[in-house]
Amino acid sequence: MVYRLNTGQGGAIVGGEGPETRPGSATAPTVKSTPLLVNGVLYLSAPDHVWAIDARTGREIWHYYWRTRGGDHIGNRGVGLYEKWLYFLTPDNYFRFARRGDRKERWHKEIASMKREYFSTNAPIHHRQQVIIGVSGDALDVPGYLESRDPESRRGGVALEHDAAQGEPGADTWPDEYAMSHGGGMPWLPGTYDPELNLYYIGTGNPNPVLAGQSRAGDNLWTCSIVAINPNTGRWRGAIR
C-alpha cells in the first residue's frame, strides 16, 4: 500500500481562522505522528492536516485542511479517537473536535496564545470524560503545562502538575520561584495511561531559558523527566530522570 500525501486544499474539508494564503511560518508538512488504526482505517496527521486512509488500498477516504494563523510547524504527534469522535491540536493552538466518520466539525477552541510563542504538537489522549492535551514552545521563557478538557462543554478541567511547584519535591532544584514558574518542560509528546494504577505518564522537555542557562542554576526538576500524574486530580505522583 502506497499513499502520497495530498497537502492541497482541493477536495479537502477546510477549517480554521487563518488566511487563504499560508503564512511564511507554515512550512511544508512532514508526518511525525503515530497513525491510529480503527476498523481498517488509518488516521494520521501533520501540522494543519488530518487524513483518513484505507489501510488495505491506500485510498484517501477524506482529508481535513486547517487554515492556520501561524505558529511553529515543527510537527504534529497524532490525533485522539474515542467512539465516533476525533480530536487534534493545531500549530496555532486550537483544540479541534469533530466526527470521525465525516470529519464534520463540532467545535474548535483556542488553548494558548501565539503572542507568547506557544504552539501545539501534542496528540490528545482520551481519559474517561476528559481529553488530556498539552502545549509546546521554548522561544520565550514560558511554562509548559498539561490540562484536561471536557469535550462536551469545551471547558478546561483539571490542570495536571508535571513540573515542580513551590513547596513540592524538586522545587529546591531551581534558584528561585520566578525561574521555576518560567522553566519550560514542555509536554511535546503524548503520554501513556495506566488504568490499573490510574496514572498518566508524560515525558517533559528541556528547561527554559534555552540559551541562557546561567539564570536557572540547578537540576531544574522535573524537566527532561518522565512524570507520573493522577489524571483525576492533576496531582504529581512521582518522576524519574
N, C-alpha and C positions, 0 to 999 in steps of 0.2 A: 504494500500500500504506500503510495506517494501522494502527498498533498503539498502543493505550493501555495504559500500563504497569500490570500487576497487581502491587500492592505489599502485598497482604494475605497472610496465611498460608494462607487457604483454597485448597486444590488444590495447594499448593506442597510440595516436599520440604523439610523443616525440619531444620536442624542447629544447632550452636553450643552454647555452655555458659552463655549468659545466661538471664535470667528471661523468662517468657512475656510479661510487660508490659515494653515497651521503656523503657529508661532515658531520662530527660529530655534527655540529650545527643544521643540518636538522632533527629535531625530528619528530616523527610520527604525521601525520596531524590530526587536530581536526577541525570540521566545526564550525566556529563562524560567518559565513556570513549570510546575509538575502537572501534567494533564490528569484529569479525573475521568474515569470510565464508568458510565452508568447505562445499562441496557444496550450495549453495543455502540454507544455514542461517546466520543471523546470531546471533552470541554477543555480548551486551552486558551491562554491569554498572553498578551503582550501589552505594553503601555498603549492605552486608548483603543484596544481591540479585544474582543472575545469571539471565539469560533466554536461552533458545534460541528464535528466531523464524523461521518460514518466510519467506524473503526475497521470495517471489512473492505470497503471500496475506496476510501479516501475522498468520497464525495462531500462537498461542503453542504451542510444542512441549513445553516444560517451563519451570518457574520454581523456582529454589532460593532459600530464605529462611534467613538466618543470624540466630539469636537472639543478639544482641550483649550483651556485658557493659558496653559504653560506648565511649569513645574519640571523637575528633573525626570527625564525619561530613561533612567539607568536600567530599569527592568520592572517587571510585574511577576509576582511569585505564584499567581494562580487565582482561581475562583473558589467560592464556597458553595456547596449544594446541600439542600435539605428538602426532601419531598419534592414539591413542584417548584421550588424557589431557587434562584441563583443570585449570588452576591459577588461583587468585586469592588476594588478600590481603583481610583484613577490618579494619575500624576498630579493633577490639580486639586487633590484632596476631597473628592466626592466618594461617598459610600452609596453604591447603586444597588437597587433591589428590583428584581424582575422575575417574570415567569420563565421557567426553564424551557418549556415546550415551544413557545412562540416569541421569546425574548421581549415581550411587551413590558415596558417599564411600569412599575408600581409607584416608585418614588426614587429620588436621589437627594442626598443630604451632605452639605459641606461639614467636614470634621476637623479641619485645621486650616491655618492661614498661610497662603503662599507669601505674604508680606514678611513672615518670619522665616522664610526659606524652608518651610516644611513641604514635603511631598510624600506620596504614599505608594509603597511597593508590596505591602503585606498581603497575604492571602487570608481572607476571613475564615474563621473557624466557628462552626455552629455548636453551641453548648446549651442543651435544654431549650429554654425560651429566649436565649440571648445569642448574639453573634459577637465574637471577640475580634477586635481589629486593633491595628497599631499604626504609628506614623514613622516617617524616616526623615533624614536631613541632618547634616552636620556643618553647613556653611556658616551658620550663626551658632552662638552658644545657647542653644535651647534644649530643654529636657526631652528625652524620649518618653513616650507613655503608651500604655495599653488601656483600652476601655471595652466594656461590653455595651451593646445597644440592643434595644428591643425592636425586632423587625416589624412589629405591628404598629407601634407608636412613633418609631424613629428616634425616640428619646434615648439619651445616654443613660446607662445604668451604673454598674459598678466600675470605679477606677481601679485598675489592677496594679499593685505595687511591685514593680520589678527592679527598681533601683533603691539604694539606701535612702532612708529619711531620718530626720533628726530624732535621736534617741533610740534608733534601731540598729541591729547588727550591721556593721560596715560603715556607719556614719563617721567613725573615728579615722577612716582612711582618706578623708578629704580635709583640706586645710581649714575650711570654714563652711557655713551653711550656704552662702552665696554660690561658691564653687560647686557644691553638691547639687543645688537646685537647678543649675545650668549645665549639668555634667554629661548630657548626651545619653549613651547607652541605648541607641535606637533598636527597636524590635523590627529589623529589616525583613525577617523571615517569619513564616507561620510557626506556631509551636505544636505540641503534641499533648493530647488529653489522655489521662489515665483514669478510666471510670471506676476502677476498684479503690484507688486512693483519693479520687476526686481532686486531682491535682493537674494543673496546666503547666507544662514545661516550655520555657521560651529561652532562646539564645539572645543575648544582648550584644550590641555593637560597641564601637570604640568610645572612649570618653571625649568630651569637649573641654576646652578648645583643642582642635586637632593639631595645629602647628605652633601653639604657644603653651606647651605642657608645663612650663615652669610655674604657671599660675594655679596648678592643681596638683601639687606635690603629694605623693602617697600612692596607694594601690588603687584608689578610685573604684571601690566596690559599690554596686555589683555590675559594672560594665564588663564587657568581654567575658561573660559568665553564662552558665546555664542556671536559670532561676525557676523554682517551683512556687506556684501561686494557687491558693484556693479560689476557684473561679466564681464561687457563690458570694464570698465576702470581699474578694480582692486582696486579701491579706497575704503577705510574703510568708512562705513556709520553710524556705531553705535555698541554698545555692552552692554551686561549686565553680571553681575557676581552674 
